[in-house]
Amino acid sequence: MNSFARALFFVILVGAVLYGANKYGLLGDIGIPLGPPQKWGFIDRTGKVVIEPRFDAVAGCTILGGGTMGLRPTQCFQEGLSAVAIGRKWGFIDHTGKLVVPARYGFAGNFSDSLAVYSMADNGPFGYIDKTGREVIPAKFLMARDFHDGLAPASMDRVHFGYLDKSGAFAIPAQFISVDMFSDGLAWVRTATSSYYIDTAGKKVIEVPTSHIACPFSEGLACILAPQADEGYVVDKKGSVVFRFTGRCDAVKDGKLLCFGKNEGTIYDATGKKLATLAPEFRIQNQFSEGLCSAAVDEVTEPMTGSMWIKAGYINPSGQWAIRPAFYGPAQDFHEGLAAVTEWKEASGRRQYGFIDKTGRFAIAPRYGDAFPFSEGLAAVQMPVSK
């Protein structure tokens, strides 16, 4: 094979690999062609850049071998600070973009109850810092999650789990084989023989069948799912059954429970009243947020890559379209009145994120490589930067 043929073969091979990786989602939602390098910055609700794009990742991103991928669109600012990465190290900025906690951590979680989980490596051990970066609880736990209601799930060995107080001591002993974070003052735990919710004193409050799946409390209610997750019931904080449902779900949000059935979906209010039955072709994306829920009915072949995508819009609690499908799905939740979406276009090219209001109109035009929801008046977005 001569040098020209080898070069041509290499170009074709690289193109095929990139095409296949993009088609099957291995590169994330990047689109082709690959654009100029991008960094994360922050905009306000008018689209004005408040914090210039200079970060390699933000809370909700995963750093992958020198690159980043937005895996979990999340509200980045929590309690006045946002986790950001410079290179492969994490720190925290304030609303002005000032790095108030230096980027020196291999992992950093969001602040909750004034503390954040951190690790000097990217996979533990974990401890907790305060908003000045001072180590409050030493990094000695193999599992540690956010503080809520003054307690945080943690484990020294990934076998026995309990709850830390803010001194770093186990206020509720590490006696469980599985735990969840506190929410609404209750947390689900499991032992080898039992399953139940506890209060912040560690007292058993609500018994759960060991065969069932217990979801976190939200808005004073929790869903408990049958083993096949095709039916379940909602309990209040006293353990009383409020109503039963068919389908699968995770939480009451916005005063609504959206259940995904085998043949159809159902929307209930918090008392169990059925608000709507959704046709089988509906593809529901998330639960309700600020009165709307992202949904889709169409699966369409994206013309450039051949990937199958859903064309998404938003429904109201009556199961009717509030914003008809016009976006690449899944479309993000509404937060602070706006939702990040990518416009559906048949023409080839990179898909750009913008923010729509609740009429479906773009309040901030699509021009970002990626975007996360608004929180505390700011949203993280990816923008091109000069090399």
N, C-alpha and C positions, 0 to 999 in steps of 0.2 A: 504494500500500500504506500503510494507516494505521499509527500508531505501535505499536498493540497487535499487529497482524499482523507488523510488522517484528521486534518483540521475540520473538514466538512462533517466527518463522522462525529467528532467531538461536539461540534455545535448542535447537531441533530440530537445527540444523546442528552446533552444538558437541557435542551429545550423540552425533550420528552419527559425527563425527570421532573422539571419544574411544572410542566403541564399536569402530569399525573399527581404530583404532590399537592398542587393547588386544587385539582378536581376533587380529590378525596379528603381535602381539608387538612393536610399535614402542615401546610404553611399558614393556617388560619385564614381569615377573611381578608386576604391581601390584594386580590385581584392582579391581573397582568395588564399592562407591563408593570414591572417593579419600579416604583417611583424614586424620587430623591430621598436621601436619608431623612428620617423624621424623629422628632423629640416630643416629649410631653410638656405641655404648659397648661395654663388655666384661663378660662374666659368667664366674663360675667353674663348676666341674662340678656344683655344687649348684643353679645358677640364680641365685645371689646376684650382684647388680650390684656389681662391683669398681671399674669405671671408668665414671663417669656418662656418659650419652649427650650428647656435645657436639661430635662431629666430623661433618663433612659427607661424608667418604668415608674408607675404610680401604684398606690394600693389597689389590689385586685389583679395586677399583672404578675406573670411568672417570668423570671429571667431564664432564658434557655441558651446556654453556650455562647454568650456574647450578644445574643439578640433577645427581644422580648415579644411576648404574645399576650394580648388582652383576653384573658380566659373568663373573668368573672366581673362583668360591668358592675361597679359598686360606687357608692357615694364616698368619694375620697376623703373629704374633710369631715373629721369627727372631733368634737370638743375643741375646735379651733385649730387643729393641726392635721396635716396630711402626710402619710408616709410616701417618700419618693426615693428613687434609686439614682445614684451617679455611678456609672459603670455597673459593678455588681454589688455595690454596698448601699445599704438603706439608712436614711435619716428622716428628719421631719422638718417641714416648712410651716410657717404661719401664713395668714391671708395675704401678706405682702410679698411672699416668696422668699423671705429670709429663712436661711437654714438655721433653725433654733436648736436642733439636735443634730450634731455632725453625722455625715453618712459614713458609718463605721461598722454597721451590723450586716451579718449575712442574711438575717431575716428580721422583719419588723412588722408587727400587726398594728391595726388601728387603735387609737386610745378609746378606752371604755372604763367608766368609773375612775378616770384620771390616771390610769395605768395602761401600759402597752406591753404585750409580749415581745420579747426579743431573743435573738441568738447570735453569737459571734460567728457561727457557721450558718449554713442554710438549712440544716436539718437537726438542730439541737446541739447540746442541751439548751433549755429555755429558762428564762427568768423574766423579770418585769422592771421597766424603767418608768420614772415620772416624766413630766413635761419639760424638765430641764436636762434630761438624759441621765439623771442620777440613778444608779442601780438600787432599787428598793428591795427587790427579792432576787437573790443570786441565781444565776443560770445553772440549775442542777436538776431540772425536771426533764424527763424524756418525752413527756406530753404536757402541754399547758395551753389553755384557751382563755378567752377574754373574761374579765371580771364583769359580773352583773349582780346587782343586789348585794354588793360587797363580797362576793364569793367567786372563785374561779376553779373550774375542773382542772385537775393535774394528776400526774403519776410519776413516780420515781423509776418505775420499771416497765411501763406499758402493760402491766398485768393487773395491778391493783390501783383503783382510781378513787379519789376523794375530792374535797373542796378546800382550797386555801383561803385564808383571810388575808388582809393586806400586810400582815406582818410576815407572811410566808409560811406560817404554821398551818397544819391541817385542822381547820375548825370542824370539819366533818371527816372522820377518819377514812383512809384509803382502804375501803372494804368492799368496793363494787367492782364488777367485771366490765361494766359499761356505764357511762354517765352522759348527760347533756348539760348545756349551760342553763343557768337560771333565767327564767322569763316570767314576768308577772308574779314574782315571788315564789315560784315553784320550779322544780327540775325533775326530770325523769331519770331513774337509776335502775340498774339491774344487778341482781346477785346470781349465784349459781342456781337458785331455786325460786326466785321471786322477781317481780317487776312492779314498780310503783313510783308515784311522785312523792317528793319530799319537800318540806318547807325549809327556810334558811337556818332553822335550828337542827336540821337533819331528821326531823320527825316524819314518819310515814303519814301521808295525807290521803292519797287515793290509790287503791289497789288496781293493778292492770293485769289482765290475763297474760301469762308468760308467752303465749303463742301470738300475742298481738303486738302491733307497732304503735308506740306512743309518740305523738308529735308534741313539740313545744307549745306552751300556752301563748296565746295571742289575743288581746282584747278580752281577757277574762275567760276564754274558752280554749279547749284543746280537742283535737281529733284523735281518736283511737281506732286504728285500722285492723281489720281481720287479717289472718295470715296471708291470704292471697291478695290483699289490698284491693278487693273489689266491693267491699262494703265496710261499714264502721258506724261509729256513733260519736257525738259531741258531748263532752262533759263540762260542767262549770267547776269553779275552784273548790266546791264542796264535794265534788265527785258525782253529783247528780247528773243523770243522762238528760240532756236538753232535747235532742232528737237523734234519730237514726237516718242513715243515708246509704245509697248504693253508689258504687264507683270508688275512686281513689282521690285523695286530696291531701293537703298538708297543713292548712291553717285557715282560720277565719281572718280575713284581711279586709279592711274598709267596711266592716260590718256584713261581709258577704262570704259565703263558702262556695267555691267552684269545684264541683266533683267531675272527674273524668270517667265516664262509664265505658263499658265494652262497645256499646252501640251508640250511645249518645251522652252528652254532658248535661249537667243540671246545675242551676244557680239557686242557692238558698239564701235567705237572710239569716241573721244571727239567732232567730227564734225557731228556725226550721221551716219557715214558710217558703214554698217553692215559687221562685220568681220567674224562671224560664227553663224550658227544655231546649237544648241545642241540637240541631240536626247532626247526623253521624259524620257528615263531611267536614264539620268544623274542626280545626286543629287549634287547640288552645295553647298559648305560649306560657302564661304566668297566671298568678292570682290577680285580683283587682288591686289597683293602685290609683288613688285620687279619682275614684269613680269610673275608671275605664280599665279594660283588660285586653291585652294584645291577642289577636286571633287570626287565623287564616283559613281559607277554604280551597285555595289553589296550590298545586305543586307544578312548578314551571321549570323547564330546562333553561339554564342561563346560557345565552348564545355564545359567549366567548370561551368558556371552559367546558361546557357540557354538563356542569354540575346541576343537580336537582335542588331547587330552592323553593321555599314557600313564599307566597305573596301575602303580606300581612297588613292588617288594619287593627281597629280597636272596636270592641263592643261595649255596650252599656249594661247595667244590671238586668234589663229586660231581654237581653240576648239579641238586640238589634245593633246594626252597624252605626256607631257614632262617627267613625272615620273609616271610610271604605278602604279595602286593601289597595295599597299603592307603594308598599315598601318591601325591601328584602327582609324576610323573617329569619330569626325571631326579632321582632321590634321590641325595643327596651320599654321599661315601665315609665310612667309619668312621675316626675319628682319636681316639686316647686313649679308645677304648671307646665313643664316642658318635658319632651321625650326625645332621646337620640335615636335617629333612624337613618337608613340609607335609601335614597330614592330609587324606585324600580325603573330601569332604563333598558331598552332592548339593544341600544348601541353598546359596542364594546368599550372597554376602558376601566380605569380604577373607580371603584365605588366610593363616594365621599359621604361622610356623616354630616348631618345637620340636626337642628332641633325644631320640632313642630309644637304648636300649641294645641289646645283641645278642639279646635275647629279643623285640625289637619293641615293648617297652613304653616309653611316654614317661617318661624320667627327668627331663626338664625340659619342662613343659607348653607347648603351642603358644601363643605370645603375642607373637611378634616379627615385624616386617615383612619382615625378611630375616635371614639368619644364615650365618656362615662357620664352617669346621671349627675344632675345638680345637687349640691348639698352646701348649706351655709352660704348660698348665693354664688357659688363657683362650680364649674364643671371642668374636669380634666379632658383635654383633647390632644390628639397627635397632629403636629404641623410640620411641614418641610423646613429644614434648616440647611444652610449652606455647608458644603463639605469643609 
